Amino acid sequence: KHRHEAQLLSTRFVLAAGAVPFHFDAAGAPRRVLLAYHTPRATWLLAKGRKDAGEDLAAAATREVTEETGYPCRLHVVPRMPTCAPAPSLEAGEFHFEPHAPRIAENSTEPFMLTLRPLEGGSATGLGSGMTRMGTENGMLKLIFWYIGAVDVPYDPADATMTAMKPGSHQLAEGFGEVRLFDIPEALERLGFEGDRELVRTAVAILT
């Protein structure tokens, strides 16, 4: 028997994580998004990167934000997160089957989106309406798990620059120059890739 699936050796895929790092006001509403300017590409991006061996994906997401921007970042606890992750058992030994179906998880830090990105000549087809084939014959596949993050600095409605941060430990080496907090509409205009804009729009919709 054969399933409709693809299996990749560990040398053929890369696990990565990133966050949409919001700046929340005192009432907990998302007001700004932290972006980093990638000088070689001449474009504004969301921070992300590969997870280290043995590292949790969620930890990798916040670490990458801090390394590439210098801003402290933490996972934001989302009051109502759409997810297919089953609810945890309430007691040891308890088990109840949950179907593969979306649900709303309360106070969750689960990833809210996954990006599948071919590397080194690979190709992906059918991603828009449901993946029908994944072509990685000539390359690798990068899986990027995205989380909703919070920039861990006080919110000042009159000042988007905040206190000057020291460059992140990997910021300059990885080609990132200016780092700024933009109001959400401006962040959507500044981002250079439609995929990144979709991430921000989706995260805002989940939070509001």
C-alpha positions, 0 to 999 in steps of 0.5 A: 500500500502507498500513501499520498506523501513525500519523505525527505532525509534529514539532509534534504530539509531545514527547520527554521522559525521566525516571529512577527514581533509586535509592539503592544500598547498598555491595553494589549493591542498590537500597534507596531511591527519590528522590521529589519532592513537587509542591506544586500537585498535592499528590503525590509524583512521579518526576522527568522532563521534556522533552529540550532540542533536540539533547540525548540522551534519557539525558542529559535523564533525569539532568539532570531529576532533578538540576534538580528535586531537587538530587541528583546522578544518573547512569545505573545500569549494569544487569547484565541489561536486557531490551530489543529494542535489537540488540547492537552490531557487534563490528567495523567493517563487521560486520553481522548481522540481529537480529529484533524480539524481546526479549533480555537485554543485559548491562551496559546503560543502555538505557531500560526503559519508555516512557510514551505520554501524550496532551496537550491533549485527545488520547486514547489507546486500546488501550494495555493489550493492544497499541496499536490506535489513537492519537488525537491529533486534538485535541492532542499526544502526549508520549513519556517514555523511562524509565531506571534511575538512581543517586543519586550520594551515599554510602549510609548505612543509618541516614540517609535524609536524607543531607546537605542538598542545595541545591534544584535549579535548576528545583525551586522554579520547577516547583512541587517542594517537599520531596525525600526518599529513601524505602525502596522499600516506602514510596516505592510507598505515597507515589507518587500515580500508579499509573503511577509505582508500576508504573515503580518495581516494574518497575525493582526486578524488573529489578535483582533 
